[in-house]
């Protein structure tokens, strides 16, 4: 009904209730140490709620959503999940499950050998252990219901996206691009990806923009540079490249200029069939006043209260968040770099020792070979190399 205030109020109440439920009875006095796993299966989807009990206290809980086949049993899902979960983790002395698995002894033996101490696996039938498992199971069920509801809404948004851009099917891969720089310095581009289940963070990519490869060094030229890196790779190995990796829709942060530049570049690479939409900032950069440009630079009309508008805004904002983080990291790294980084064989420890001894790179450049070799870790040969680097440069 587009009643967003009521929706937000209900959402906050549900979260509060869930928090209360998750805190009831999970600091047991009779269970000192345990990992608790409760699995809920519904409509071919699964949620595993994991509690961590240490020193008779709850040390946190987490939801996991393993991919399952519609014909997989509880035992198969849980056994496979436990095997993956403990690949890089140490198990607790006691593992509590919401139901039995087929080979608990085999799993116990494997985990016991891993940490060289006894590990027991139980599916408790009564008492405090049973209460703990049931509490986790309630949370698993609530979490899966909420996720399925969100997934249903996401599917509707993808269908609306397909309708808006004339796509035959709902897009399975949307790529969103943004750039960040300060007057051209420390320039970086970013790509975030959204799929049928939401954001796919493992597919995010950042692109360090080499300014000597950009002519005008403006936003449009930088966007073209990013796209040349992203799609030229695929075109170079066109027959071997996994075409499923190409997006069904591209969103760029910018206006008609970015749209035209990106569309022309894709046309050069033989990828003109991929639709591109540009999101231009609204008047005074106010959220909600963005303009959307599509084919032939024509404006795409999306009503102010249309959920599709909020969907595109969220995707654009996620790309902006990711690229800003990458830019700050790059800028921070550059601030800690000195000319000492250009000297071969001079690692971070020796660089640190030199700066601690002399106070600055400038004072290192003025030091004699004997003064340099007096620093911890600096051999006579390395001192010669450092001395020659600065004096030859000068």
KAWO-V337631 format. One record per backbone hydrogen bond with DSSP energy under -1.0 kcal/mol. NH is the residue of the N-H (numbers start at 1). CO is the residue of the C=O. E is the energy in kcal/mol with one decimal. If there is no record, write none. Layout:
NH,CO,E
NH,CO,E
This chain:
4,2,-1.6
7,3,-2.1
8,4,-2.5
9,5,-2.0
10,6,-2.6
11,7,-2.4
12,8,-2.3
13,9,-1.9
14,10,-2.5
15,11,-2.3
16,12,-2.1
17,13,-2.5
18,14,-2.7
19,15,-2.3
20,16,-2.0
21,17,-2.7
22,18,-2.4
24,21,-1.0
34,53,-2.3
35,94,-2.3
36,51,-2.6
37,96,-3.0
38,49,-2.0
40,47,-2.4
42,45,-2.6
45,42,-1.6
47,40,-1.9
48,64,-2.8
49,38,-2.6
50,62,-2.5
51,36,-2.1
52,60,-1.8
53,34,-3.2
54,57,-2.7
56,32,-2.1
57,54,-1.5
59,52,-3.7
62,50,-1.9
64,48,-1.7
72,69,-1.8
77,73,-2.3
78,74,-2.8
79,75,-2.5
80,76,-2.1
81,77,-2.3
82,78,-2.7
83,79,-1.9
84,80,-1.8
85,81,-3.0
86,82,-2.0
87,84,-1.3
95,120,-3.0
96,35,-2.6
97,122,-2.9
98,37,-1.3
107,103,-1.9
108,104,-2.7
109,105,-2.5
110,106,-2.1
111,107,-2.4
112,108,-2.6
113,109,-2.2
114,110,-1.5
115,111,-1.8
116,112,-1.6
120,93,-2.3
122,95,-2.9
131,127,-1.9
132,128,-2.2
133,129,-2.1
134,130,-2.5
135,131,-2.3
136,132,-2.1
137,133,-2.1
138,134,-2.3
139,135,-1.7
140,136,-2.3
141,137,-2.3
142,138,-2.4
143,139,-2.7
144,140,-2.1
145,141,-2.3
146,142,-2.3
147,143,-2.4
148,144,-2.7
149,145,-2.0
150,146,-2.4
151,147,-2.7
152,148,-2.1
153,149,-2.0
154,150,-2.5
155,151,-2.4
156,152,-1.7
157,153,-1.9
158,154,-2.3
159,155,-2.2
160,156,-2.3
161,157,-2.2
162,158,-2.2
163,159,-2.1
164,160,-2.3
165,161,-1.8
167,162,-2.4
174,194,-2.8
175,249,-2.2
176,192,-2.7
177,251,-2.6
178,190,-1.6
180,188,-2.3
182,185,-1.9
185,182,-2.2
188,180,-2.1
189,207,-2.9
190,178,-2.4
191,205,-3.0
192,176,-2.3
194,174,-2.4
195,198,-3.2
198,195,-1.8
200,193,-2.9
203,200,-1.8
204,201,-1.4
205,191,-2.4
207,189,-3.1
209,187,-1.4
213,210,-2.1
214,211,-1.6
222,218,-2.4
223,219,-2.2
224,220,-2.2
225,221,-2.0
226,222,-2.1
227,223,-2.3
228,224,-2.2
229,225,-1.7
230,226,-2.3
231,227,-2.7
232,228,-1.4
235,231,-2.1
236,232,-2.4
237,233,-1.2
238,235,-1.4
241,237,-2.4
245,242,-2.1
246,243,-1.6
248,173,-2.8
249,173,-1.1
250,275,-2.2
251,175,-2.8
252,277,-2.3
253,177,-1.6
254,279,-1.6
259,255,-2.0
260,256,-2.6
261,257,-2.4
262,258,-2.6
263,259,-2.3
264,260,-2.4
265,261,-1.9
266,262,-2.5
267,263,-1.9
268,264,-1.8
269,265,-1.5
270,267,-1.2
271,266,-3.2
274,271,-1.7
277,250,-2.5
278,293,-2.3
279,252,-2.5
280,291,-2.9
285,282,-2.4
286,283,-1.6
289,286,-1.6
291,280,-2.2
293,278,-2.5
294,298,-3.0
297,294,-1.4
298,295,-2.2
300,292,-4.0
306,303,-1.8
309,306,-1.2
310,306,-1.2
311,307,-2.2
312,308,-2.2
313,309,-2.3
314,310,-2.5
315,311,-2.0
316,312,-2.7
317,313,-2.9
318,314,-2.2
319,315,-2.0
320,316,-2.2
321,317,-2.7
322,318,-2.3
323,319,-2.5
324,320,-2.3
325,321,-1.9
326,322,-2.0
327,323,-2.5
328,324,-2.6
329,325,-2.0
330,326,-2.1
331,327,-2.7
332,328,-2.7
333,329,-2.1
334,330,-1.9
335,331,-1.5
337,334,-1.0
341,338,-1.7
342,339,-1.5
343,340,-1.6
346,343,-1.6
351,347,-2.4
352,348,-2.4
353,349,-2.3
354,350,-2.4
355,351,-2.3
356,352,-2.4
357,353,-1.8
358,354,-2.8
359,355,-2.1
364,360,-1.7
365,361,-2.3
372,368,-2.2
373,369,-2.5
375,372,-1.6
378,375,-2.1
383,379,-2.6
384,380,-2.3
385,381,-2.1
386,382,-2.7
387,383,-2.7
388,384,-2.8
389,385,-2.0
390,386,-1.8
391,387,-2.3
392,388,-2.8
393,389,-1.5
394,390,-2.4
